[in-house]
Amino acid sequence: MKISNVYVGGWFQRTMLQLSEIYDFLRDAKSQLNLNQKKLAEFQKNLEIGKIDYGVSGEEYIEFTTALDIRVKIFEDGLIVLNNERVSEDTLNADINRVTDYYEKRLSPAFSYLFSLGAPVPKELASIETIYPYFIVCDNATSEEMNSLLTRTEKQKYFEFENPKYTVLRGDKYYFINNLKQSNENIERYIEEQIFIREFKGQLHRYLNIHRIIWEKIDAVKENANVKGSEIVKFTSKLEGYAKTINLIDGRINQMGTYISTREKIAKSDTELAEFLAISGYRYETLRDTLDYIKYLWSMTKNYVSAAQKLFDGIKSDVTSKSVDSLTIVTSMSAGAALLDLFTGSAPTFTAFGFIYFFALALLGWGATKILNIVANRRKYEVSDIEYEKDIK
């Protein structure tokens, strides 16, 4: 059995503007932004780039070869596909690790630095471990050989498809394509589209899970029926952090509809790709419906954190009002003492006793203020909000 290629890839929203920046970096190790030129050169050198091409195939793309026999293709919408062209059955695991390491340890760090300025990536997304789909392309393998590959890498078969030109055997992380008489270009187009769709669905699932996590965190803040005055600032800061994360992710979700429409149009206009799309049950409309559902959930999350912020802002105003009342009491005490001295004429002269008198008066005012602050910080304020039954999401 001959294994001809191993593919791996990912997708993160980009545009033709970023593609031009990537091209400048790959070709000349340059950037128009205020980035360290020495670091850019080091990242570019580490990629061991050979030949670079800039082309158009439905979308603009950059393709380059490397000294490690790994070919990289980057599309304007952010799809990245790596192809390990030096692979065999005996060294399959090592070949998979080699292309994965190139992606994770060379290409991704370089692009992370290249796009390190601007809106940050939320930590909830940055900390997610990506599980790539691996595509292993064989030439004229038998059914026994294909099943043997599945057994070596996966414990479960999701589906199998056969026709006179190719067969597809899919596990969870691995897709095995047996090329009988299909062109390599058409197989690669199928792989590119499959990576995009899988990554698109994966991102939507991450956003669904992040919605659940953030909602529970907001609940954890609001579930305190009574909060101390000293805890108001801490809870308010937490809510501000959640709101920032929600706004950053909301922007990324709102971008996704454009990408799915463009990919759908290009894929459905490709007659050679149509039969490939059929075997995997591509349903762009379902993906779009799922995106709309996530948008709706995220809108609810934005409203929820906004309501929580308003609730705690109201409590903060109540605390401030009570603090002003406390200071008014202290000021009135001081004014009363001054008036008493004025009308009785018994104000002490500048003597040791007078100094002690005024020091004691100041100490009394400070102590009264301190006691009132402690009372304010320990005073509990009611967090009143409407409670709802939780729906299953």
N, C-alpha and C positions, 0 to 999 in steps of 0.2 A: 504493500500500500504506500502510495506517495502522498505526503502532506505538503502542499505547495505554499500555503500562506497561513499566518496567524494574524488576525486583526483585533485591535482594541481601540476604544475611543470614548469620547465624552462630548457634552454640549453645555455651553454657558453663553447667555445672550451677548452677542456682539453685533457690530454693523460694519459696513464697508469702510467706515472711518477708522475703526480699530484694525481692520485688515491691512490698510495702508501703513499704519504704524508698525504692525507686525512685519510687514515686508521691509520697511526701512531698517528695522532692528536685525532681521535675519541677514540682510544683504550687507549692511555697513555698520552694524552695532551702534546705530544712532537713534536718537529720540529728540523731538522738538520740545519735550518737557524738561524740567529741571531735575534730571536724574544723574546719578554719578556715572560718568563716562567709563571709568575703570571697571565698575561693576557690570555695566552693559557689555563691555568687551569680554569680560570673563564668562558671563552667561552665554554669549554667542559662541565663544570658542568651545565651551563645554558641550555644545550641541553637535559638534563635528559635522558641520553642514557640507554637503557636496554641491550638487546642481540645484538651482532654484528656478522654478517656473511660476509665472502669474497667468492664470487663464480664466475662462468663463465657460460654465456648463450649467445653464439655468441660473446659477449664482456665480459670483466671482470667487476664485479660490487661489491659494498658494500651495504649491507642492514642492517638497525638497527631499533629496536623498541624504543619507548619512554614511559615514565610514563604517557604521555597525550593520549595514545592510537593512536598515529600517527606513521605510519611506513614510513621510508625513504629509497629510493633506489637510488644509485648514480653510474652511468656507467662511464667507462674509457674515453668516448668521451665527457663527461661533462653533459650528460642528468641527471636531478634530478627529481624524481617523489615522491610526498608525498601523502600518503593515510590515510585519517581520518577514522578509523574503528569504531568510536563511533558516530553514526549519526542517526537521526530520522527525520520524516517529520515535526514534530512540532518544532524542533530546527534547521531546515536546515540552515537558515541564520547564526545563531550563530556557527554552525559546520563549515560552509564555512569560516567564519571569524577566527575561531580558527586555522585551518590548514594554512590559509594565514598569520596570525600573526606569527606562528611558523617559516614559511619560511622567512618572511621579517625581523622579529625582533630578531630571534635567529640564524637560520642557515646561512643566507646571511651575517650578520656581522661577524660571526665566520670565514667563508671562505674568506671574504674580508681581514681580518687581516692575515689569514694564507698565502694568496698569495699577500700580500701588497708590497713585494720586487720585483724588476725587472721592466720590461717595464710597464709604467703607462697606465691606462685606460683613453682614451681621455675624456675631460669633456663633449663633445657633446654626448658621450654614457652614461657616469655616471649619467647625469642629466635626462635621459629618464625614464619616469614612465612606468613600465611594467603592461600590462593588461593581466592577466593570463587566459588561458582557464580552465574552471572548468568542470570536468566530474562527473556526478551524476549517480550512478548505482542503478537501482531499480530491484526488483525481482517480476516477474509475475504481473506487473501493468496493468491496463486497459488503453485503448486509452484515455478515459476521464481523468484518473488520470495523464497520461503523459502530456496531453494538459494543465491541470491545473498547473503542475509544470512550463511549458513553460510560461504561463500567469503570474505567480508570479515573474519570473526572467527576461523575455525577452519580447519585443514588436513585434518581427518579427521572423518567422520561415524560416530558410534557406533551409533546406531539411529534408525529412523523408524517412526512409528505413525500410522495414519489410521483415522478412523471418521466417521460423519455429523456429529458435534458438534464435533470438534476434530482437529488433527493435532499431533504432537510430533516435533520434529527435534532430536536431541541431539548436541552435540560433546563436547569435554572440559570446558571451563570455561563453555560457553554452552548453554542450553536454549531452543529457539525453539518457542513454543506459538502455533499459528494457531487462533484462536477463531472457529468457524463459527456455532454457535448454543448455546453453553454459557454459563451465568451467570458473571459475573466473580467472584462469591463462591466458586463451586466451583473455578474455576481457581486462585484464591488459596489455597484450602485444600490443593490438590495441591502448590502451590509451597512452602507452609509445611512440609508433611510431607516433601517432597523435600529441603529444606534441612536439616531435623533429621536425616534418615537419612544424608545425605552427610556432615554434620558428625560424627555419631556414628561412622561408619566411619573418617573422617579422624582422629579422636582415637585410636581403637584402633590405627590404623597408626602414629601418632606414638609411642604407648606401646611398640609393637613395636620401632620403631627406637631409642628411648631405651634399652630393655632391651639391645639389641645393643651400643650405644655404652658403656653403663655396664659391661656384662659384660667388654668388651675392656679397659676402664680398670682393672678389678679384676685381670684377667689380667696387665696390664702391671706392676702392683705385685707380683703373686705370681710372675712369671716370673723374678725375680731369685733365682737359686739361692742366692746368698750376699749378705747386706746388711751394711753397716757399722753399727756401733752408733750413729753420729751420724745415720744415715738413718732410724732406727726411728721417731722422732717424726714426721718428714715423711710417711712412708708411713701411719702410724696416723691422722694428720690427714686424709689423702686418703680413707681408708676411712670415716672418720666423716662426711665430706662426702657421699660416695656413699650411705651409709646414710640420711642425712637426706633426700636427694632421693628415694630409693626409698620411704621412709615417706610422704612428702607425696603422691607420685603414687599410691601404693597406696590411699590414702584416696579419691582421686578415682575410681579404677577401680572400687572397691567400691560407689560411689554409682550407677554407670551402669545397673545392672540394673533399678532402680526406674523410671527414666525410660523405658526401652524398653518395659517392660510397660504403663505408663500410656498411652504414645503408641499402642501397638498396639491396646489396648482401645478407645480413642477413635476411631482410624482405621477399624477394622473394623466399628464400630457405625454409621458414617456411610455410608448407602447410596449417596449421590452420589459419595463418594470411592472407592468400591470399584473402579469401572472405571478410575479414574486409577491406583490402586495396581497394577492388573494390568499396565498398559503398561510400567511400570518394573521389573517383576519383583521387587516387594517380598517379601522373605523374612525376616520378623522372627525366625523360628526360627534361621536361619543367622546373623543378627546376634548372637543370644543365644549361639549356639555359639562364635562368634568371641570374644565377650566372655569366656566361660569359658576359652577357650584363652589369652587374654592374662592372665587372672587366674592361671592355672597357671604361665605363664612368669614372671610377676612374683613369685609365691611362690618359685620357684626362685632368682630374682635376690636376694630377701631372704635366703634361706638361704645363698646363695653369699657375699654380703658379710659375713654374720654369721660364717661359718666363717673367712673371711679375717681378720676382726677378732680372733677367738679365737686364730688362728695367730700374729698379730703381738703380741697381748697376752702370749702365752707367751714370745715372744722378748724382749719388754720386761722381763718378770719375770726372765729369764735374765741380761739386762744389769744389772738392779738388783742381783741376787744377786752377780754378779762385782764390781760396784762396791763393795758392802759388804765383800766379801773383801779388796779392795784397801785400803780404809780401815782394815780390821782390821790389815793388815800395817804400815801407817804408824803406827797407834796403838801397836802392839807395839814398834816401833822406839823411839818416844818413851818408852814405859814402861821399856824396857830401859835406855835412857840414864839415866833418873832413878834406877833401882835401882842401876846401876853407881856413880853418884855417892854414893848413900846408903851402900853397903857399903864403898866405898874411902875415903869421907870426903874425896874430892879435889874436891868441888864448889867452883868458884871463888867468891871473894868479889865484892862489888859494886865492881868496878874496871873500868877500860877493857877489860882483857883478858876479864873476866867478861861484860861486855856483848857483846863481839864473839863470845864463846863461845856465849851463848844466841841471839844473832842468827844465827850460823852453823847452830845446831841447828834453829831455826825455818825457816831457808831450806832446809835439807836436807829437812825434813818437807814443806814446800810443793812443793819440786822433785820429791820422790818421788810426792806426790799428783798433780801435774801430769803426770808421765810415765805413771803408771798410768791416768789419764783418757784420755790420747792413745792409749795402747795399747787401752783399752776401746772408744774411738770408731772406731779403725781395725780392730779385730778384726771378722772376718766371721762372721755367724751363718747357719746353714743354714736355708733356708725349705723345709721338707719337707712336701709335700702330694701327694695322689693325683692323677695325671693321667688325664684321660679323653679319648676321641675326641670331637671336636665334631660335634654334630648340625646339620643344616641347618634354620634357623628362618626 
